[in-house]
Amino acid sequence: MTSDETPRSAVVRIAGVDKTFARGDQAVTKALEGIDLEIARGEFVSLIGPSGCGKSTLLRIVGDLIAPSSGTVTVNGKTAERARRDRDYGMVFQSPVLFDWRTVEDNVKLPLEILGQDAATRTARAREMLELVELGEFLNHHPYQLSGGMQQRVAIARALAFQPAILLMDEPFGALDEMTRERMNGEVLRIWEQTGTTILFVTHSIPEAVFLSSRVVVMSARPGRITKVIDIDLPRPRNEDTRETRRYFELVTDVREALRRGGGSLDDAATMDAASIDRTMAEGAVG
Amino acid sequence: MSATPAVRSSPGFGGGTGRGRRSRASAVRSARYYLPAVLVFVGATVAWEVLFTVLNFQSFLLPKPSAIVAALQANWSGGRFPLLPSALATLQEALLGLAIGTVAGVAVAFASARWVTARGILLPLSVAANAVPIIAFAPLLNNWFGLLNPLSKALMAAVLVFFPVMANVTRGLVQVEPGALELMRSYAASEWTILRKVRIPNALPYFFTAMKIATTLSLIGAIVGEYFGGANSVLGRLIVNSASALKFDVTWAAILFGAATGILFYLVVVLAERLLIPWAAAQRGEG
């Protein structure tokens, strides 16, 4: 899955994308400037950068939830809008966005209902997806009866239910505690390896980006630009031991330095992550 | 993650054998919850009775509870002040008004949630109408639809019911989690699908909140309408007539009847809410 393989077909092609938000008459915020990026089939690409670097905006442009000011996004050779209408996207947001009036199973069935699949297919597919995220025993629970991590796994099951060509994830674990987040990272990798889905993942956690991705796209703020793309050549399958290898720490350092050179100051969460890694290394926990 | 979430006892989540034990436990819990209120009510009534007997207050100021109970028994269904038939007649007017006001309120709510232009016209008008002391229209309604026509009382109730229903249902239809709309957009769902699968279920708890207010308001509207004249066998006329005949024990008995009707009305709505949208109460941690 690393990028030194022979050329593969690009699922997503982002070319010359700018995004400006007009506020009032003159004050214009440049959210994104000159974004070029290609994502190959089956890749796991993370967008990382300080708050306000436009990483979530870029994700929403790819998913045709907002339109770029200029430039183009092509998905499987189609426009982003065509791709959205063809249901090529599965989306997972920071908030799980589950509907309390539906059971866990019915939440996962929602996109299948909209796609007009028959009841038997919907049930089979929803149960298969909930088995995949290991929530098979919680079919008849309602979302408010589940923990935050479980709710987010339901959201992932729902996003995968109709086998989208690409999974767009916008800080899906940003609201979870560190322990749960690490466990969820393992889950996402397992699901990605099992399904072969292409994933575009927005995060502001350096360890998360390095652990998950085949490539990390580093962005800077105001205007949002890509400052560096870092190949993550950690061997797969990755597991908890991966987090303690020397190469992992080197890559974490690479990403952190790229973020610093980008001029954007990291937000608190990311800085804390970096500090705790420094401490771990100093204590000689490096493999 | 492996921890089983706390399953709250509420309709719809009963797990077979556990159900009996759970509902008994919840009965004990709700008895304990209401006990202080019941004790205070009984205590206050006893104190009222004892204090008025000891101090020998004049009964036209405030009759003793025992006198009110005696008046209740004496005028239950016959004589000059038949309580039960009057209460039923008033309830009919209130129900008719509730139905008219609710249908109108829901219709306007749907229109203003769907069309921005409609919202621009209807919302300011409704807010302005609500600021008017609507009770002032009661004599007019009696003129327009006939003093003896129950419809003139029902319309008084309908006017009072309309605003809270319209305002709450509009809020429920419009105030949808932004992520939910992004999610539906990513599925390329139509406005109609979004209405059915997101907006209407989202508005149901708001609707029931409105109904809890509206039931009381419909009774107030009907009784106030009756104050301004009409057939004699209704609660409002009975209150006016008994008071002018200085039969205050009967007046209080009638007020008690009105209160009991209002509380029953409210409980019906609460019960309907529990049955139709059990998830809403369970989510609030009730039930």
Interface residues (C-beta under 8 A of the other chain):
Chain A: R60 G63 L65 R84 R85 R87 Y89 G90 M91 F93 S95 V97 F99 D100 W101 L110 P111 E113 I114 L115 N140 H141 H142 Y144 Q145 L146 S147 G149 M150 L168 T180 R183
Chain B: M1 A3 P5 A6 V7 R8 F13 E177 G179 A180 E182 L183 M184 R185 S186 Y187 A188 A189 T193 K197 V198 P201 L204 I277 W279 A280 A282 Q283
